[in-house]
Amino acid sequence: MISLDRVCLRAQGALRWRHITRRLKWPPSHEPSCRAFSQSSLQSSQTPSKRVIFSGIQPTGIPHLGNYLGALSNWVKLQNSAEPDDVLLFSIVGWHALTLPQDPTSLRSARDDMLAVMLAIGIDPTRSILFHQDHNLHHTELCWILNCLTPMGKLRRMTTWKSRLAASRNANSEDDVDESLLNAGLFTYPVLQAADVLVYRATHVPVGEDQRQHIELIRDLADIFNRTFKNDAEPPLFPLPIYMDTPSKRVLSLKDPSSKMSKSSPDSASRVLLTDTASQIKSKIRAAVTDSVQGITYDPVSRPGTSNLLSVLAACTDSDVMEVAGLYTNKGHGHLKNDVADAVEELLKGPRAEFEKIRLDKTFLEDVARRGASRAMQHSETTMDGVRKRIGLV
């Protein structure tokens, strides 16, 4: 059985793979500090000095390279550079996955896969609170209360449900989405997302730019609750959480560089999974769509496929994309693709090996999940005590 001590050692050594940068003589940049992550102007004087950071990911299959570079690697950086008194909560949000049809057997396996991936990439379950959302019923309790305060007009202005439906059905655009397919869960999932954050009174939420609108809704709902159940003898219950604009890399499909890399694409060659072997990675990168223009330049508008490969190489080696592009001015796509494949393999081989070990230890995964849920509920119970008292349920 795998021990928590071993996972801690793995977490401490999870960052960074420099083999490719040394071989190509690129100067490595410094790891971005958690304190250096830019924060939006959505600030609040209510936000306390101690930070409570919350983010979640759906268990909808093995994460791909875009997930890793865009979110998961930033969570590890946040964890490793956080102040000692900061609280970090990372959740596998199974209830959100249910807003679209799921096969129960596949979902059950995907939950374990995601937990194993997060441990494998370096999330330390003794430093961060790592748990399954559905193991803490406080999320749904607060969600119902917030649903009773949420104006329908605010939900109608949410647009991400269209993109989720479009992605699930591989539609060419959101305009092709049939609104009759919209269920109540998908329509109101931003309220559950608000409950996910507010139940821990989170002060900071690191999510992608596409979720900024939801952070604004979370702040609105926190403010509505605070004003509706104002108690002059006590401070407002909920801080207004801050959107954390983390330095993320947008990775595009290897087969259609006009769209993001996605787990829902019917073409498996369009994405690199964290569990892909070295030969699979090389095959997918070699088959990536580029163009017939001679020479390598970074031009996302005119040369999206080539630029995507340069972006991936720069992200994997922690380098500036323009500096990387300059190294290939007089080289061809074959040379670039070989180096991209090598860099991706160097980045993923450590987490992949850890995942293969951890995933087989069901008892260990259950123990991590149980401990994480217990720690999460210690925080959320305090919040829900305050909520119940203010709304009159106790």
SVG drawing of the C-alpha trace seen along z (x, -y; Angstrom):
<svg xmlns="http://www.w3.org/2000/svg" viewBox="-37 -47 60 49">
<polyline fill="none" stroke="black" stroke-width="0.4" points="0.0,0.0 1.2,-3.5 1.8,-5.7 0.9,-9.4 4.6,-10.1 5.6,-8.7 3.1,-10.9 4.4,-14.0 7.9,-13.2 6.5,-12.9 4.7,-16.3 7.9,-18.0 9.8,-16.9 7.0,-17.2 8.3,-20.4 10.2,-20.8 11.7,-18.9 14.6,-20.8 16.1,-18.2 14.8,-19.8 15.7,-23.3 19.2,-22.3 19.5,-20.4 18.2,-23.4 20.1,-25.9 17.0,-27.9 17.3,-29.9 14.7,-28.6 12.4,-31.2 11.5,-31.3 8.5,-29.5 5.7,-32.0 5.0,-32.8 1.5,-32.2 1.6,-35.8 2.6,-37.0 -0.6,-35.6 -2.6,-38.6 -5.9,-39.2 -8.8,-40.9 -10.3,-44.2 -13.0,-42.1 -11.6,-42.9 -13.4,-43.3 -12.5,-45.0 -14.2,-42.1 -11.5,-39.7 -9.4,-38.6 -5.6,-38.5 -5.5,-34.7 -6.4,-33.3 -8.8,-30.4 -8.2,-29.1 -10.8,-26.8 -10.9,-25.2 -12.4,-22.1 -12.3,-19.8 -14.9,-17.4 -14.2,-13.7 -14.9,-13.3 -11.9,-11.2 -8.1,-11.3 -6.9,-14.9 -5.2,-15.9 -2.2,-18.2 -4.3,-21.3 -5.9,-20.5 -2.4,-20.0 -0.8,-23.1 -4.0,-25.3 -5.0,-24.4 -3.5,-21.4 0.1,-22.5 -0.9,-25.9 -2.6,-24.2 0.7,-22.6 2.5,-25.9 -0.2,-27.5 0.3,-24.8 4.1,-24.9 4.3,-28.7 1.4,-29.4 1.9,-31.0 1.8,-28.6 -1.6,-29.9 -3.3,-29.7 -6.0,-27.1 -6.1,-25.3 -9.0,-23.1 -9.0,-21.1 -12.2,-19.2 -13.2,-16.6 -16.7,-17.9 -18.8,-14.8 -22.1,-16.6 -21.2,-19.0 -20.4,-16.0 -24.1,-14.9 -25.3,-17.9 -24.6,-16.0 -25.4,-12.3 -22.9,-9.9 -22.4,-6.2 -22.4,-5.2 -19.6,-2.6 -17.4,-5.1 -18.1,-7.9 -17.2,-5.7 -13.8,-4.8 -13.2,-8.4 -13.5,-9.7 -10.7,-7.4 -8.7,-8.3 -8.9,-12.0 -7.9,-11.5 -4.9,-9.4 -3.9,-12.0 -4.0,-14.9 -1.8,-12.9 0.5,-11.9 1.1,-15.5 2.1,-16.6 -1.0,-17.7 0.0,-16.9 -3.0,-15.7 -1.4,-16.7 -0.8,-20.3 -3.9,-20.8 -7.4,-19.5 -8.1,-17.1 -11.6,-15.6 -14.6,-14.5 -17.3,-17.2 -20.0,-14.6 -18.6,-13.4 -19.6,-16.7 -23.4,-17.3 -22.9,-20.8 -22.4,-21.8 -25.9,-20.8 -27.5,-22.2 -26.0,-25.6 -26.8,-25.3 -30.5,-25.0 -30.4,-28.0 -28.6,-30.1 -31.1,-28.8 -33.8,-30.4 -32.0,-33.7 -30.9,-33.7 -32.8,-35.8 -33.7,-33.9 -32.4,-36.9 -28.9,-36.3 -28.9,-32.7 -30.3,-33.5 -27.3,-35.8 -24.9,-32.9 -23.6,-31.6 -21.3,-28.7 -24.1,-26.1 -24.3,-26.6 -20.6,-25.9 -20.9,-22.8 -23.8,-21.5 -22.0,-22.3 -18.8,-20.5 -20.7,-17.4 -22.4,-17.1 -19.3,-18.2 -21.4,-21.0 -19.6,-23.4 -20.8,-26.5 -23.0,-27.4 -25.7,-28.5 -26.1,-24.9 -27.2,-23.9 -30.8,-22.8 -32.1,-24.5 -34.6,-21.7 -31.6,-19.7 -31.0,-22.0 -31.9,-20.5 -32.4,-22.3 -29.2,-21.0 -27.1,-22.4 -29.0,-25.7 -28.5,-26.2 -25.0,-24.7 -23.5,-28.1 -25.4,-28.2 -23.8,-24.9 -20.5,-26.4 -21.2,-29.3 -22.0,-26.9 -18.7,-25.1 -16.8,-28.3 -18.9,-30.0 -19.3,-26.9 -15.6,-27.3 -15.8,-31.1 -13.1,-31.0 -11.4,-34.3 -9.6,-33.3 -10.7,-31.2 -8.1,-30.2 -10.1,-29.4 -9.9,-30.0 -11.0,-33.2 -14.1,-31.4 -15.3,-31.2 -14.9,-34.9 -18.6,-35.4 -19.3,-32.8 -17.0,-34.4 -19.0,-37.6 -22.2,-35.6 -20.6,-34.1 -19.8,-37.5 -23.3,-38.7 -24.9,-35.8 -22.5,-36.3 -23.5,-40.0 -27.3,-39.2 -27.0,-36.7 -25.0,-39.2 -27.5,-42.0 -30.7,-39.8 -29.6,-38.3 -27.7,-41.2 -26.9,-41.1 -25.6,-44.4 -24.0,-42.5 -21.8,-40.4 -19.8,-41.0 -21.0,-39.7 -20.9,-35.9 -19.4,-35.6 -16.3,-37.3 -16.6,-38.3 -14.1,-35.9 -11.5,-37.2 -10.9,-35.8 -7.3,-34.6 -6.0,-35.1 -3.4,-32.3 -0.8,-32.2 -2.3,-29.4 -1.4,-28.1 -4.2,-27.6 -3.5,-24.4 -5.4,-23.8 -6.5,-20.6 -3.8,-18.8 -6.2,-18.1 -8.2,-21.3 -6.2,-24.3 -9.2,-26.5 -10.6,-24.9 -9.3,-24.0 -7.9,-20.5 -10.9,-18.6 -11.7,-15.3 -15.0,-15.2 -13.6,-15.3 -14.4,-12.1 -10.8,-12.1 -8.5,-10.7 -5.5,-11.9 -6.5,-15.5 -5.3,-15.4 -2.4,-14.1 -3.6,-12.4 -1.5,-12.4 -1.4,-8.6 -0.3,-8.4 2.9,-6.4 6.0,-8.0 5.2,-6.3 1.6,-7.5 2.8,-11.0 5.2,-10.9 2.6,-9.6 0.1,-12.2 2.5,-15.1 3.9,-13.9 0.4,-13.8 -0.5,-17.3 -2.0,-19.7 0.5,-22.5 0.8,-24.2 3.0,-24.1 4.8,-27.4 8.5,-27.1 10.3,-28.1 8.8,-28.3 7.2,-31.5 4.8,-32.2 1.6,-33.6 -1.5,-32.3 -3.8,-33.9 -2.2,-32.9 -0.4,-29.8 -2.5,-28.3 -1.2,-24.8 2.5,-25.7 1.9,-28.3 0.1,-25.7 3.2,-23.4 5.4,-26.3 3.2,-27.2 3.2,-23.6 7.0,-23.5 7.4,-26.8 5.0,-25.7 6.6,-22.3 10.0,-23.9 8.9,-27.0 10.2,-29.3 9.1,-32.4 7.3,-31.4 8.9,-34.0 12.3,-32.9 11.4,-29.4 10.1,-30.4 13.4,-32.1 15.3,-28.8 13.4,-27.3 13.4,-30.1 15.5,-28.0 14.2,-24.6 11.2,-22.6 8.1,-21.2 9.7,-17.7 12.4,-19.1 9.9,-21.1 7.5,-18.1 10.4,-15.9 11.3,-18.4 7.7,-19.0 7.2,-15.2 10.4,-14.9 9.4,-17.9 5.9,-16.5 7.2,-13.1 9.8,-14.6 7.0,-16.6 4.6,-13.7 6.7,-10.7 7.0,-11.3 3.3,-11.9 2.4,-9.0 4.6,-6.6 3.2,-7.8 -0.4,-7.5 0.2,-3.9 1.3,-3.0 -1.3,-5.0 -4.3,-4.0 -3.8,-0.4 -4.0,-1.1 -7.8,-1.4 -7.4,-1.3 -5.0,-4.3 -7.3,-6.3 -10.2,-5.7 -8.2,-6.7 -7.1,-10.0 -10.7,-10.7 -12.0,-10.0 -9.4,-12.2 -9.9,-15.0 -13.7,-15.0 -13.3,-15.0 -11.0,-18.0 -13.3,-19.8 -16.3,-19.3 -14.5,-20.8 -14.4,-24.0 -17.8,-23.9 -19.7,-23.0 -18.6,-26.2 -20.0,-28.1 -23.3,-26.2 -23.8,-26.7 -23.7,-30.5 -26.0,-30.1 -28.6,-28.1 -28.7,-30.6 -29.0,-33.6 -31.8,-32.2 -33.8,-30.8 -33.4,-27.0 -32.0,-26.7"/>
</svg>
